[in-house]
Amino acid sequence: MPQGITILGSTGSVGESTLDVISRNLDRYRVIALSAYSNVDRLARQCAQFHSEFAVIGNESLASKLSAALKEHNCKAKVLAGPQGLAEAATLDQVDMVMAAIVGAAGLTPTLKAAEAGKRILLANKEALVIAGHIFMQAARNNGATVLPVDSEHNAIFQALPPDFSKGLGTVGVDRILLTASGGPFLDLPVDELRNVTPEQACKHPNWDMGRKISVDSATLMNKGLELIEAHWLFNAEPAQLEVLIHPQSIIHSMVAYRDGSVLAQLGTPDMRTPIAFTLAWPERIEAGVERLNLADMNDLSFRKPDLDRFPCLGLAYDAMNEGGSLPVTLNAANEVAVEAFLQEQIRFDQIPGLVGSVMETAERLVVESLEDVIESDTMARQHANANLKRLI
């Protein structure tokens, strides 16, 4: 029988890539539910094309509009709406796996519900681990959920680690995990010119086709900082076992260094369909539709250490990971506010780390033991970030 899948965030870049892989393997998968926050027309077209049983709209006020759009496409998908609808779509009995691709803190609750329901989770929403890593991984363990990383870096690490890595990296001979970062579009731009960067320039990634928010995070290297925290929880890694390397070509997606001097790397073209296909079929392999890597053309694979003066957001993420507690929640929330302000041209690109850092400096440190604690820390951080933002505008 084909496996049932819910895609949370199906109209985003990861969601659409997932549907592309599924379209090449229709004998193996059937779409149960698709979701979007507000893109009604695209969601309706997807539901009609893949015969989805449920259509979920995050913005509840658009539910009636979605119903009308589905009728226009002669699609009989049942409409669900809001946080409750997302949670229901993630926990349906006929769902075997959930692609968690909602960007930002909004994706935490339905992804956590999927973990509590014991689903196979294809995790593209890094914030679920950044802001609630202990809670999320504990829920997965307690309920027999399988968590497979979709981020190209974490997917590469997963492929290069031994199967029993959860016992502790040191016990299986791992020395370090090396996360690679492209460096984004401004890797060699003079630092004093970063103040003039526009949202359009920041969203034009040299290697990857991504959404606007994650593209800005890649340009500031905050994305890599969030991935450090994600790797800490995914792989039971100590902060000292995690390292970032700039690799502009984005061919080596990450590496694992072993005690005996071996370094295992996963290589591939920069196409998200490869890690998506891996998580869909694991432990098997399926066709992903990606261009094959031509090693004979790989004449320049270079690496360098990240410059924290150029990329202060990465330093802030290191601080949050090392301190733990509520500080990663604060980091993520403040960054979401700052990036949105930049995209709305309310602040400059080079003001993003300053805004995030100012919130982290003054944030109250809380113990995070429940989802309510996460929500409280997130709310407080957003309030502080918005207050600081008003002083910058």
N, C-alpha and C positions, 0 to 999 in steps of 0.2 A: 504493500500500500504506500502511496506517496505520503511524505511527511507534511504535516500541516504547519504553516508558518504565519506568524503575525509580524508585520513590519511597522514598528513605531518610528514615524518620520519618513514615510515612503516617498514624499515629494522632494526631499533633499538629495544631495549628491550621492550619499551612501545608499539611501533608499532606492534611488533609481538604478544605481549600479547593481544592487541586490536583485532587483526585478530583471535586469538584463541577464544576469547569470541564471536566474530561474527560468527565463524564457528559452535558454539553451538546454535545460534539463527538466522539461515539463513532466517527464515520466517519474521523476523522483520527488517533486514538491508540488503542493497545492496551497494557494494563498487563501488563508482564512480571514485575515483582517488587515486593512491598510489604514494608516492614519496620517493626518496633516494638521497643522495648527490653523491655517486660514486659506490655504490654496485649494479652494473648492473645485475649480474646473479641472486642475491636473489630477486631483484625488479621484474625481468621478471618472475620468478617462482611464486611470489605472485600474480602478475597481471593475470597470466594464471589460477591459482587455484581459484581466487575469481572473475574472469571474469570482471576485472576492465575496465572501459571505457577509462581511461586516465592513462598514466605512465609518471611520472615527474622526470627528473634527474636534480639535482641542478647544477652539473658540466656540463656546456653546451657542452664542448668538447667531452663528452661521449654520445651525443644524437644518433649518427649513430650506435655506438656499442649497445646501448639499442634497437634500431629498429631491428638490426640483431638478438639480443637475443630473442626478442618477437616473431619474425618469427620462430625461432627454437622451441619455445614452442607453436606454432600455436595460438598465442594470437594477437587479432586485436586491442589492445589498442592504442589510439592515443598518440604519444609522444609529451610532452611539456618539455621545458628546461629552466634552469636559474631562476632568481628571478621573471621574468615575468610569466613563466610557473607555479611557485608555487602560485603566486597571482591569476592566472586564475583558478587553481584547487581549491583554497579556496573560490571562489566566483561564481562558476557555478550555474546556476538556479536549476539544479536537485539535488544540495547538500543541505541537511537539517542541517547537523552537520559536524564540522571539529575537528578532533583530532589533536591538536597542539603539536607534539612531537619532533620537531626539536630542538636539544640541542644548547644552546648558543644564542648569539645575532642574529645569522643568521635566527632564527625563528621568530623574531619580525615582520618584514614587512608582510609576508603572514598572520600571525595571526591577525595583525591590519586590514588588508584588509577584513578578515572574519568578524571582528567586525563591520566594516563599511558597510558590506553587510547584517548585521542583522542575521548572522548565530548563531546556537547553538554551542558554543565553548567549547570543552573538553580540558581544559588547563593543559598540562603537561610541557609546556615550561615556566619555572618560570622567565626566563630573560625578557619576555615581560612585566611583572609587575615590576621587579627589576629596569629596566632601563627606562621604559616609563609608569609607573603605572597610573599617572594622565591622560595622553593622551589616553591610552588604555581603561581605565574604562569610560572615558568621551565618547569615540567613541561607546562603547557598549551601554551606556545609550541613547545616541542620536539616535541610529539606531535600538533600540529594540533587540539587541543581548543578548543571555543568556550565562553567563560565569559560567561554572561548574568546580571546581578544581579537577584534577586527582591526584596530589601529595597525598600520603596516609595521611599525616598530615592535609593538608587543607581540604581534603575530609572528614576526621573525624570531623574536626571543623564544617564544613558545616552541617553535620548530627546532631551535638549536639546543634547548634544554633537555636533560634526561627526563623520562616519564615520572620519576619519583622526586622531582624537585621540591615538592611541598614539604618534604621532611626537613628541609633547610638546605640552602645552597652550599654551605660549607661541607655538609655531610655527603654531598654527591660530587664533590670535587670542583665546584664552581668558585672562581676567584672574583670575577667582576662581570657585570652586565654593562654593555656599551650601547647606549642609544644614539643613533645617528640623527642628525638634523641637517636639512639642506642649507640653513642660514637665511632662507627667504630671499625676497627681492632686493634687500638693502645690505647684503653681506659686505660689500666693498664700497658702499656709499660713505663719503666723509661724514663723520658723526655730526658736525655742525650743520649739515644739510638735512638731517632727519626732521627738523622743525618744519620743513617745507613740504613734506610728504603728503600727498592727497589720499583720500580713501580709495580712489580708483587705482592708484599706483600700489597701495598696500594690498589690494585684493588680487593683484596680477602676479600669482605665484609662478616662479620660473619652471616648475616641474609638475605640480599637482593641480588638478581641477577641483576646487573645494568651495564651500560656502563662504560668505563674506566674513562672518565672525571668526571662523577658524583660520581663514587666510590672514587676518590681522594678527591673530595669536601667533601664527607662524612667522610673521614679519618681526614681531617683538621677541620671539623665542619663548613667550609664555606658554605656547602649546607644548614645547618640549619640557618646560617646567612642570606642567600638569601631568605630562606623561611620566616624569620621574616619580611623582607621588602615586600614580596609577600602578607603575611597575613595582613599587614598594609593597603594595597590597596584593597584586596579582601573583607575584613570584616569591612572596615571603622573604623579601630582600631587605637587608639593613641599608640605611642611607649610604654608608661607606662603600657598599658593594655596587653602587650605581654611578655611572659616569656618562657624560654627554660629549660627543664628538661632532664637529661640523664636517659634513660630507656633501659638498655642493651638488654632486651628480645624482643623488638619491637612487643609486643602484644597489648598494649594500644597505639593507633596511634596518639592521641592527646586528650585534654580535654578542657572543658569550665567550668570555675568557676563562680557561680552566687552569687548575693548579699545576698541571704538567707542562704548561706553556702553549697548549693548543688554543686556537681561537676559531670558533665555528661561526660562520656568517651565512645569512640568507640573502640571496640576490634575486633581483627581478626588475622588470620595467616598472616605472612609477605609475601603477594602475591599481586602484582599490579593488578591482574585481578579483585579483589574485588572493588577497587575504579573505575576502568575502567567500569565495568558492571554497577555500580551505576550511573555514568554520562551518559552512553549510554541509560539507561532505565528511568532515573528520570522523574517523581516521582514514577515510578513502580520499581519492582525488578525482575531480571532475573537470570538464571543460569550462574555462572562464571567459574565453573570447579575447584574451589579451595577446598583444604582440610578443613574440618570443624574443628573449634577450640574446643579442648577437655578441658573444664574448670577444670575437675578433675586432669589434669596434670599440671595445673598452680600453682605450689607450691612456686614459687620464682619470684614475680613481684617487682622489686626494682627500686628506683629512687635516683638520687643525683643531686646536682647543678653542672653545668659545670665549670671546672677550666680554667679560661681565660689565665693562664700562660701556660697550656698545649695546649690550643686551642685559640691562639691569633687571628686567622681569625674570630672567632665569635665576639670578641671585635671590630675588624675593621668593621664588618657588623653593629653592634650596632651604632658605630660612624656614618656610612654612613646613616643609617635610621634616626637617630636623627637630622643630619644636613640637609639631603634632597638635593634638587637642583640637580646638576650634579654629586654629590659625589657617589651615588649608581651606576651610569654609569661607573665612574672611577673604583670603586671597582670591578665590574663585568669584565670589559675589562682587567684590570691588572691581575685579577685572571685567566682568560682564557689563557693569555700569560704565566703566571707562571706555571700553571698546565701542559700546553703543553711542556714547557721546562723541567719540572720534568719527564714527561713521555718519553721524548727524552733523558733523563739522562744527561741533560746539567746543572741542578742544583740539590741540595739535597732537600729532602722532607722538612727539617726544614728551608729552605731558601724561601719557598713559601710565608709565611706571611710577611717576611722582604721585599721581592720584591713588594708585593701588598701595604704594608704600606708606602714604600718610594715614590711610585707613588701618593698615596693619599695625602701625606704631601705637595708635590710640585705642585699638579694639580691646574690649574686655575678653580675657581668656576664660573659656568655659570648658567644662568636661562634657565630652560628646559621647553619650551612652545610648541614645535613642533617636528616632527620626524627629521627634519633637525638639530635641536639643539642636539638631542640624538646622531645622527650620528657624528656630530662634536666633541662632548665630548668623544664618543667612540674612534674615530680616534686619537684624541690627547692623550688619555690614553694609547692606544696601542703603539703609537710612544714612549712615555716616558718609558713604561714598557720594550720595546725592547732595548732602549738605556741603561737602567739600567741593563738589562740582559747581555748585552755585557761586562759590567764591572765585572759581576760575573763569566762569563765563563773563 
